[in-house]
């Protein structure tokens, strides 16, 4: 049952995206599209993910986006979940056509030995068309990226790399049980088409999250701020024989060492009006995230400090 706080925040639909019962699909007033590119101009979309090139979800969204623009897929060759915005700078990147024989359909699909964010940086620097990519789409991730968990997500990290490179970006994730991705892919494609019409702002990542629901079960779509966490990571000590996984590079067995493994604990209370709350209530959520994390109010507060006094001990650590 929806809380009063969330009920008051149920927005009219952002777009005509195939909404369900809770949110009616009325027409949105036309936005100022002065900064948007002509709809008949080439529109180049870079698609990536953190689940790897083999994920059926990336193929579903890439296919849906072909109705909006020219799609190039550059994704990690294997699983890269939880890598956030990390990149590798100390090794070569290997690029492979996918599938190995090119598929025979003329599609531009590649995998790279890189993190999701690294894949985006490489694609933008080395594979972009002459006019550059107009949009980065990361996903569809298998698993939700709502609330504070977003900071750890390779899906969000790849989209943030687009924002870092001054390219508008969309991240898409679908929570819960295995299943098809066609419904979510269609919504993403219609959202991207609307972004194209309106002219998206660089430096923003639009994070779309789809609930554990079929198209018929989805209750609506709404814009929500990031908030809460739907799981918490704890650690428990492991007793007995060492596991058979490869140890981290440089790790060695040591006398007297103790071993721990991550476990998922129950979440903290979820803030009212947050994307996490709406996701748990069966809504598709859209959360605009900024690349710039600066807390401007805190900057202003720090300017009121006597900061120069911090240097008065001689500048060398003092004695």
C-alpha positions as CSV (number, residue, x, y, z in Angstrom):
1,X,0.0,0.0,0.0
2,X,1.4,3.4,-1.0
3,X,2.3,5.8,1.8
4,X,0.7,9.3,1.9
5,X,4.2,10.8,1.2
6,X,4.7,8.7,-1.9
7,X,1.1,9.2,-3.1
8,X,1.6,13.0,-3.1
9,X,4.7,12.5,-5.2
10,X,3.1,10.4,-7.9
11,X,3.9,12.5,-10.9
12,X,2.0,12.7,-14.2
13,X,3.9,10.7,-16.7
14,X,7.2,12.1,-18.0
15,X,6.6,10.6,-21.4
16,X,4.0,8.3,-23.1
17,X,6.1,5.3,-22.3
18,X,3.4,2.6,-22.0
19,X,2.3,3.5,-18.5
20,X,0.1,1.3,-16.4
21,X,-2.8,1.8,-14.0
22,X,-1.5,4.2,-11.3
23,X,-0.3,6.9,-13.7
24,X,-2.4,8.0,-16.6
25,X,-0.7,8.6,-19.9
26,X,-1.8,12.2,-20.8
27,X,0.1,14.3,-23.2
28,X,3.2,16.2,-21.9
29,X,3.4,19.9,-22.9
30,X,6.0,20.5,-25.5
31,X,9.4,21.4,-24.2
32,X,11.8,24.0,-25.6
33,X,13.7,22.0,-28.3
34,X,15.9,24.9,-29.5
35,X,19.0,23.0,-28.4
36,X,18.0,19.6,-29.8
37,X,19.5,18.3,-33.0
38,X,17.4,18.0,-36.1
39,X,15.4,14.7,-36.0
40,X,16.6,13.8,-39.4
41,X,20.3,14.2,-38.5
42,X,22.4,11.1,-37.8
43,X,22.1,10.1,-34.1
44,X,24.9,7.9,-32.9
45,X,24.3,5.8,-29.7
46,X,27.0,4.0,-27.9
47,X,25.6,1.0,-25.9
48,X,27.5,-0.8,-23.2
49,X,26.8,-2.7,-19.9
50,X,28.5,-4.4,-17.0
51,X,27.1,-7.9,-17.4
52,X,29.2,-8.5,-20.5
53,X,28.5,-8.8,-24.2
54,X,26.8,-12.2,-23.8
55,X,23.9,-10.7,-21.7
56,X,20.6,-11.0,-23.6
57,X,19.6,-7.7,-22.0
58,X,22.2,-5.6,-23.9
59,X,21.0,-7.2,-27.1
60,X,17.4,-6.4,-26.4
61,X,18.1,-2.7,-25.7
62,X,20.5,-2.4,-28.7
63,X,17.8,-3.8,-31.0
64,X,15.2,-1.5,-29.6
65,X,17.5,1.6,-30.0
66,X,18.0,0.9,-33.7
67,X,14.6,2.6,-34.2
68,X,16.0,5.8,-32.7
69,X,19.6,6.0,-34.1
70,X,22.7,4.3,-35.3
71,X,23.8,1.9,-32.6
72,X,27.4,0.8,-31.8
73,X,27.8,-1.8,-29.0
74,X,31.1,-1.8,-27.1
75,X,30.8,-3.9,-23.9
76,X,33.1,-5.8,-21.6
77,X,33.8,-9.4,-22.7
78,X,32.8,-10.7,-19.3
79,X,31.1,-9.9,-16.1
80,X,32.1,-6.6,-14.5
81,X,29.4,-5.8,-11.9
82,X,30.3,-3.6,-9.0
83,X,33.2,-1.9,-10.7
84,X,31.7,1.6,-10.5
85,X,33.7,4.1,-12.6
86,X,37.0,2.3,-12.4
87,X,39.3,2.0,-15.4
88,X,42.5,0.2,-16.1
89,X,45.5,2.3,-17.2
90,X,48.3,-0.3,-16.9
91,X,47.5,-2.8,-19.6
92,X,46.5,-3.0,-23.2
93,X,42.8,-3.2,-24.3
94,X,41.9,-6.0,-26.6
95,X,39.0,-5.4,-29.0
96,X,37.1,-8.3,-30.4
97,X,34.3,-8.2,-33.0
98,X,31.1,-9.9,-31.7
99,X,30.3,-12.5,-32.7
100,X,33.7,-13.5,-33.9
101,X,32.5,-13.8,-37.5
102,X,30.8,-10.4,-37.4
103,X,27.3,-11.9,-37.5
104,X,26.9,-11.2,-41.2
105,X,24.3,-8.5,-40.5
106,X,26.6,-5.5,-40.6
107,X,26.0,-4.6,-37.0
108,X,28.7,-2.8,-35.0
109,X,29.2,-5.0,-31.9
110,X,32.5,-5.4,-30.0
111,X,33.7,-6.6,-26.7
112,X,36.8,-5.3,-24.9
113,X,38.9,-6.6,-22.0
114,X,38.0,-3.6,-19.9
115,X,35.7,-2.3,-17.2
116,X,32.3,-0.8,-18.3
117,X,33.7,2.8,-17.8
118,X,36.9,1.8,-19.6
119,X,34.9,0.4,-22.5
120,X,33.1,3.7,-22.8
121,X,36.3,5.7,-22.7
122,X,37.9,3.5,-25.3
123,X,34.9,3.5,-27.6
124,X,34.7,7.3,-27.5
125,X,38.4,7.8,-28.1
126,X,38.9,5.1,-30.6
127,X,35.7,4.0,-32.3
128,X,33.4,7.0,-32.4
129,X,32.1,8.2,-35.8
130,X,33.5,11.5,-37.1
131,X,30.8,13.5,-35.5
132,X,31.1,11.7,-32.2
133,X,28.6,9.8,-30.1
134,X,25.4,11.7,-29.2
135,X,24.4,9.5,-26.3
136,X,25.7,6.7,-24.1
137,X,23.2,4.0,-23.0
138,X,24.4,1.6,-20.3
139,X,22.4,-1.6,-19.6
140,X,20.0,-3.1,-19.4
141,X,21.6,-4.4,-16.1
142,X,20.3,-7.6,-14.6
143,X,19.5,-6.2,-11.1
144,X,18.3,-2.9,-9.8
145,X,20.6,0.1,-9.4
146,X,18.4,2.3,-7.1
147,X,19.3,4.5,-4.2
148,X,22.8,4.5,-2.7
149,X,23.7,1.2,-4.4
150,X,24.1,3.3,-7.6
151,X,27.5,4.5,-6.5
152,X,28.9,1.0,-6.7
153,X,27.3,0.0,-10.0
154,X,29.3,-0.7,-13.1
155,X,26.2,0.1,-15.1
156,X,26.0,3.6,-13.6
157,X,29.8,4.0,-13.8
158,X,29.8,3.4,-17.5
159,X,27.0,6.1,-18.0
160,X,29.0,8.4,-15.7
161,X,32.0,8.0,-18.0
162,X,29.8,9.3,-20.8
163,X,28.9,12.3,-18.6
164,X,32.6,12.8,-17.8
165,X,33.3,13.0,-21.5
166,X,30.4,15.5,-21.9
167,X,28.1,13.0,-23.6
168,X,24.5,12.7,-22.3
169,X,23.9,9.3,-20.8
170,X,21.2,6.9,-19.8
171,X,21.6,3.9,-17.5
172,X,18.9,1.2,-17.4
173,X,18.5,-1.7,-14.9
174,X,15.8,-4.3,-14.3
175,X,15.5,-5.8,-10.8
176,X,14.6,-9.3,-9.6
177,X,13.7,-12.5,-11.3
178,X,15.1,-13.6,-14.6
179,X,12.9,-12.9,-17.6
180,X,12.5,-11.0,-20.8
181,X,13.8,-7.5,-21.3
182,X,11.7,-6.4,-24.3
183,X,9.3,-4.3,-22.2
184,X,12.1,-2.4,-20.5
185,X,14.0,-2.1,-23.8
186,X,11.0,-0.5,-25.4
187,X,10.6,2.0,-22.6
188,X,14.3,2.9,-22.8
189,X,14.0,3.4,-26.6
190,X,11.0,5.7,-26.2
191,X,12.7,7.6,-23.4
192,X,15.8,8.1,-25.6
193,X,13.7,9.2,-28.5
194,X,12.1,11.9,-26.2
195,X,15.6,12.9,-24.9
196,X,16.7,13.3,-28.5
197,X,13.7,15.5,-29.3
198,X,14.2,17.7,-26.2
199,X,18.0,17.9,-26.4
200,X,19.5,16.3,-23.2
201,X,22.0,18.1,-21.0
202,X,25.5,16.8,-20.9
203,X,26.8,16.0,-17.4
204,X,23.5,14.2,-16.4
205,X,22.9,10.5,-16.2
206,X,19.3,9.5,-16.4
207,X,19.0,6.3,-14.4
208,X,15.9,4.1,-15.3
209,X,15.0,1.3,-13.0
210,X,12.4,-1.3,-13.8
211,X,10.7,-3.3,-11.0
212,X,10.2,-7.0,-10.5
213,X,7.1,-7.0,-12.7
214,X,5.8,-7.8,-16.1
215,X,4.6,-5.0,-18.4
216,X,1.0,-5.7,-17.2
217,X,2.0,-5.6,-13.5
218,X,4.0,-2.4,-13.8
219,X,2.0,0.2,-11.9
220,X,3.4,3.4,-13.6
221,X,6.4,5.5,-14.1
222,X,7.7,8.5,-12.0
223,X,10.7,10.7,-11.5
224,X,12.3,10.2,-8.0
225,X,15.4,11.3,-6.2
226,X,18.1,8.8,-5.2
227,X,17.5,7.5,-1.6
228,X,17.9,4.5,0.6
229,X,19.5,1.2,0.0
230,X,17.6,-2.1,-0.8
231,X,20.4,-4.2,0.7
232,X,23.4,-3.8,3.0
233,X,26.7,-5.7,2.6
234,X,28.0,-7.3,5.8
235,X,30.9,-9.8,6.3
236,X,31.0,-13.1,8.0
237,X,34.1,-15.1,9.0
238,X,34.6,-18.3,7.0
239,X,35.8,-21.4,8.8
240,X,37.2,-24.6,7.3
241,X,39.1,-25.1,4.1
242,X,40.0,-22.2,1.8
243,X,37.6,-21.7,-1.2
244,X,38.7,-22.8,-4.6
245,X,38.5,-19.4,-6.2
246,X,41.6,-17.7,-7.6
247,X,43.0,-15.4,-4.9
248,X,43.4,-11.7,-5.6
249,X,46.6,-10.8,-7.4
250,X,49.5,-10.5,-5.0
251,X,47.6,-12.3,-2.2
252,X,49.4,-15.1,-0.4
253,X,48.4,-17.5,2.4
254,X,49.8,-16.2,5.6
255,X,50.2,-17.8,9.0
256,X,47.4,-16.8,11.3
257,X,45.3,-15.1,8.6
258,X,41.5,-15.0,8.9
259,X,39.1,-15.1,6.0
260,X,35.7,-13.3,5.5
261,X,33.1,-13.3,2.8
262,X,30.4,-10.7,1.9
263,X,26.8,-11.5,2.8
264,X,23.7,-9.4,2.2
265,X,21.9,-8.1,5.2
266,X,18.6,-6.4,5.6
267,X,18.3,-2.7,4.4
268,X,18.1,0.3,6.6
269,X,14.7,2.2,6.6
270,X,13.9,3.5,3.2
271,X,13.2,7.2,2.9
272,X,9.7,8.3,1.8
273,X,9.6,9.7,-1.7
274,X,12.8,8.0,-2.8
275,X,13.5,6.0,-5.9
276,X,14.0,2.9,-3.7
277,X,10.5,3.3,-2.2
278,X,8.9,3.8,-5.6
279,X,10.8,0.8,-7.0
280,X,9.5,-1.4,-4.2
281,X,6.0,-0.2,-4.9
282,X,6.2,-1.4,-8.5
283,X,6.9,1.8,-10.3
284,X,9.4,2.4,-13.0
285,X,11.7,5.1,-11.8
286,X,13.8,7.8,-13.5
287,X,16.5,9.5,-11.4
288,X,18.7,12.2,-12.9
289,X,22.2,11.9,-11.5
290,X,24.9,14.6,-11.8
291,X,28.5,13.8,-12.5
292,X,29.5,16.8,-10.3
293,X,29.1,15.6,-6.7
294,X,30.0,19.0,-5.1
295,X,28.0,20.1,-2.1
296,X,27.8,23.8,-2.9
297,X,26.4,24.6,0.6
298,X,29.3,22.9,2.2
299,X,31.7,24.9,0.0
300,X,30.1,28.1,1.1
301,X,30.3,27.0,4.8
302,X,34.0,26.2,4.4
303,X,34.7,29.6,3.0
304,X,33.6,30.9,6.4
305,X,36.4,29.1,8.1
306,X,39.8,30.7,8.7
307,X,41.4,28.2,6.3
308,X,44.8,30.0,6.2
309,X,45.2,29.3,9.9
310,X,45.6,25.6,9.0
311,X,48.9,26.5,7.3
312,X,50.4,28.4,10.3
313,X,52.3,25.4,11.8
314,X,55.0,25.9,9.3
315,X,53.5,24.0,6.4
316,X,55.7,20.9,7.1
317,X,53.6,19.1,9.6
318,X,54.9,21.2,12.5
319,X,56.7,19.9,15.6
